[in-house]
Amino acid sequence: MSWKRDSRCSRTRGGVLISPYVRRLRLAAELRELREGAGVSAQDLAKRSGVYRQMISKLENAHVAPNQEDVQRLLDVLGVEGDKWTQLVQITAEAAAHGWWESSGIGERQARFANLEAGASVIREYQQNLIPGLLQTEEFIATRLANTELPLPPDAEVAGVLKGRVGRQRMLHRPAGPSYEVILDEVVLRRRSVPAEVFRRQLGHIVELSRQDERVTVRVLPVDAEIPGYNIPECSFSMYTYPDDGDPSVVALEAVTTDLVLTDPEQTAQFEMVYGGLVRAALSTERSREMLADAADSLPSR
């Protein structure tokens, strides 16, 4: 498997680093393709470059943040020069970079999503049960954290989780930030995930945000909608596209305790198809705002 490559050397969007996780995947595919194209075994490459065989395996499987010196040794043995050398050295630097999400208390799981969101050009999301994190108000987040009976992960703190949500939203709304498309199942509007008055303000926030920010598109999928091909999604998911065509598209699925990140083109293509059907079955943006506003108005307020 190989991904389409782009000869551009700029790996940032509006001065923001592209996801180090995604760049690590890109570097892994490039190194593996170069080695196989040269007809060199990993063992032989290790002997000729001085880079441990185990490290080459980890680099080619994106299991480790790359070391610049190791990568340059591999490139020298593989005869990579010129613009290609410069491109891969730049990718290596970004794959090894540290992001704001590595601050303490945010939690590993939320950090993973912040990493995927970094530098994305388009974020698309389908939510079945809960207001997505990128749309949650601070009041909504704090109320959820104060009332949940589920324990926080050992690497997360209440203040850190809140800080992480706010940080992710700031990156979303920054100048030259990504476009954000979200489809909310109607159940999200009807099932209360916080007390009524808090939920009312949360829904109102989504209405105003979708009106004020042209990069944010919110659609509601009615419970009685007929989805093309009856391709009903079995879970919530988010999809990430990056400005460099050589980077893989990513699909992330979030469950109660674990997450799943998909990059295989055959798998992500299936989610593309499902998402396209959801868009066709969902209400228009204007009608969605009306339904959100009606749902908010139906809730009691103090």
Order of alpha helices (4+ residues) and beta strands (2+ residues): beta-beta-alpha-alpha-alpha-alpha-alpha-alpha-beta-alpha-alpha-beta-alpha-alpha-beta-beta-beta-beta-alpha-alpha
